[in-house]
Amino acid sequence: MHQTTIGLLAAALTLTNVSRADEVIDQIDTAKKAYESGELRSAVETLNFAVAKIQEQMTESLLKLLPEALDGWTADPPESQSGGMAAMITGTTLSRRYARADGAEVTLNLMADSPMMPMLTMAMSMPFVMQSNQDMKTYSFKGHRGMVEHAADTTDYEVTLMVGNRLVIQGQGSQLEDIASIEAYLERLDLDAIQAALTK
């Protein structure tokens, strides 16, 4: 592991939660000593631990951007399905589920650098792809392109949006009369803050 890499990891600490910084710094210092002693495997393992801690803090920051429940709804705790920011680079989903007493549910999913992005881009640029599925329609929300999927004989709805060139947002709902509840949760998302967090 090159010393430049260790230096870059140390610089990354400025983006992390100060309350946990000492633990991460200790691990980086330990890795540096191991590297200088020629204990390369130990250096790599210790650096990986430090990276995982930084990634956990980044994920927690993003999870806080998922909105609280609307009036009359309850919300589960937000979660990262893969347990860390590292996997977000390959399309990890951050999600939060909301429920209402009448059985209605909405789940918001945020996917950074999702493999879905190229497919969505293609679908948006090739109308016949959308037209081949009668349950799918083009959709726009605050200037962001996407699609809505809803079968006529169900109460299930799925809204998918492309936000910038890195983020896919999905709102999945069941036991709904229309997409109004999904849109109400989308309204509460601070898209600018989410995109800013993803670039740090």
C-alpha positions in Angstrom: 0.0 0.0 0.0 1.6 3.3 -1.1 2.1 6.0 1.4 0.2 8.4 -0.9 -2.9 6.2 -0.4 -2.6 6.4 3.3 -2.3 10.2 3.1 -5.5 10.3 0.9 -7.4 8.2 3.5 -6.3 10.6 6.2 -7.5 13.6 4.2 -10.9 11.8 3.8 -11.4 12.2 7.5 -12.5 15.8 7.0 -15.7 14.4 5.6 -16.5 12.1 8.5 -18.3 12.6 11.8 -15.9 14.1 14.3 -17.2 11.9 17.2 -15.7 8.9 15.5 -12.6 10.4 14.0 -10.2 9.3 16.7 -11.0 5.6 16.0 -10.4 6.0 12.3 -7.2 8.0 12.8 -5.8 5.4 15.2 -6.4 2.7 12.6 -4.7 4.8 9.9 -1.7 5.4 12.2 -1.5 1.7 12.9 -1.6 0.9 9.2 1.1 3.4 8.5 3.4 1.8 11.1 2.6 -1.7 9.8 3.5 -0.5 6.3 6.7 1.1 7.4 7.6 -2.2 9.1 7.0 -4.2 6.0 3.9 -5.8 7.4 1.9 -5.2 4.2 -1.0 -7.6 4.8 -1.6 -6.1 8.3 -1.5 -2.6 6.8 -4.1 -3.5 4.1 -6.4 -5.1 6.7 -6.1 -2.2 9.0 -6.8 0.3 6.2 -9.8 -1.7 5.1 -11.2 -1.4 8.6 -10.6 2.4 8.6 -12.3 2.7 5.2 -15.3 0.6 6.4 -15.7 3.0 9.4 -15.6 6.1 7.1 -18.1 4.4 4.8 -20.5 3.7 7.7 -20.5 7.4 8.6 -21.1 8.4 5.0 -24.1 6.0 4.8 -25.5 7.3 8.1 -25.4 10.8 6.7 -27.3 9.8 3.6 -29.9 7.8 5.6 -30.8 11.0 7.6 -31.9 12.5 4.3 -34.8 10.1 3.9 -37.9 11.9 5.1 -40.0 11.4 8.2 -43.5 10.0 8.0 -46.4 12.1 6.7 -49.3 12.9 9.0 -51.3 9.7 9.6 -48.4 7.5 8.6 -45.6 5.7 10.5 -42.1 5.1 9.3 -39.6 2.2 9.8 -36.0 3.2 10.6 -34.1 4.0 7.4 -31.6 1.3 6.3 -28.9 0.4 3.9 -29.6 -3.0 2.5 -25.9 -3.8 2.0 -24.7 -2.2 5.3 -22.3 0.3 4.0 -21.5 3.1 1.6 -18.9 1.0 -0.2 -21.6 -1.1 -1.9 -23.5 2.0 -2.9 -20.9 2.5 -5.6 -22.2 -0.7 -7.2 -25.8 0.2 -6.7 -26.7 -0.4 -3.0 -30.2 0.8 -2.1 -30.9 3.0 0.9 -34.5 2.6 1.8 -37.3 3.5 4.2 -40.8 2.1 4.5 -43.9 4.0 5.5 -47.2 2.6 6.4 -50.8 3.8 7.1 -53.4 2.2 9.3 -55.6 1.3 6.3 -52.9 -1.0 4.9 -51.3 1.5 2.5 -47.6 1.3 2.2 -44.9 3.4 0.5 -41.2 2.5 0.3 -38.6 5.0 -0.9 -35.4 3.6 -2.4 -32.3 5.6 -3.3 -29.7 4.0 -5.5 -26.4 5.7 -6.3 -24.5 4.7 -9.4 -27.2 2.0 -10.0 -26.9 -0.4 -12.9 -30.4 0.6 -13.7 -29.3 4.0 -14.9 -28.2 3.0 -18.4 -31.4 0.9 -18.9 -33.5 3.9 -17.8 -31.7 6.2 -20.0 -32.2 3.9 -23.0 -35.9 3.5 -22.2 -36.3 7.3 -22.0 -34.6 7.8 -25.4 -36.5 5.0 -27.1 -40.3 5.5 -26.8 -41.1 2.1 -28.3 -39.5 0.4 -25.3 -42.1 2.1 -23.1 -45.0 1.5 -25.5 -44.3 -2.2 -25.4 -45.5 -2.3 -21.8 -49.1 -1.1 -21.4 -48.6 -0.8 -17.7 -45.7 1.7 -18.0 -45.9 5.4 -18.8 -43.3 8.2 -19.0 -43.3 10.5 -16.0 -41.7 13.8 -14.9 -41.2 15.1 -11.4 -39.6 18.5 -10.8 -37.9 18.3 -14.2 -36.5 14.8 -13.6 -37.4 12.2 -16.1 -38.7 8.8 -15.2 -41.6 6.3 -15.5 -44.7 5.1 -13.6 -45.7 1.4 -13.7 -49.2 0.4 -12.6 -51.4 -2.5 -13.7 -55.0 -1.5 -14.1 -56.3 -4.3 -11.9 -54.0 -3.6 -8.9 -53.4 -1.0 -6.2 -49.7 -1.2 -6.7 -47.7 1.7 -8.1 -44.0 2.2 -8.8 -42.4 5.5 -9.7 -38.8 5.6 -10.9 -36.9 8.8 -11.4 -33.4 9.6 -12.8 -31.8 12.4 -10.8 -28.6 13.8 -12.4 -26.3 11.1 -13.8 -25.7 9.1 -10.6 -29.0 8.7 -8.7 -32.1 6.6 -9.2 -35.0 7.1 -6.9 -37.9 4.6 -6.7 -41.1 5.1 -4.8 -43.0 1.8 -4.5 -46.6 1.8 -3.1 -49.3 -0.7 -2.4 -52.9 -0.4 -1.4 -53.0 3.1 -3.0 -55.7 4.8 -5.1 -53.1 6.7 -7.1 -49.5 7.9 -6.9 -50.3 11.0 -4.8 -48.9 9.4 -1.6 -45.7 8.4 -3.4 -45.4 12.0 -4.8 -45.9 13.4 -1.3 -42.9 11.5 -0.1 -40.9 12.5 -3.1 -41.7 16.1 -2.4 -40.1 15.7 1.0 -36.8 14.5 -0.4 -34.1 17.2 -0.6 -32.7 16.2 -3.9 -30.0 18.8 -3.9 -28.7 17.7 -0.5 -28.7 14.1 -1.6 -26.7 14.8 -4.8 -24.3 17.0 -2.8 -23.8 14.1 -0.3 -23.0 11.7 -3.1 -20.2 13.9 -4.4 -18.3 14.2 -1.1 
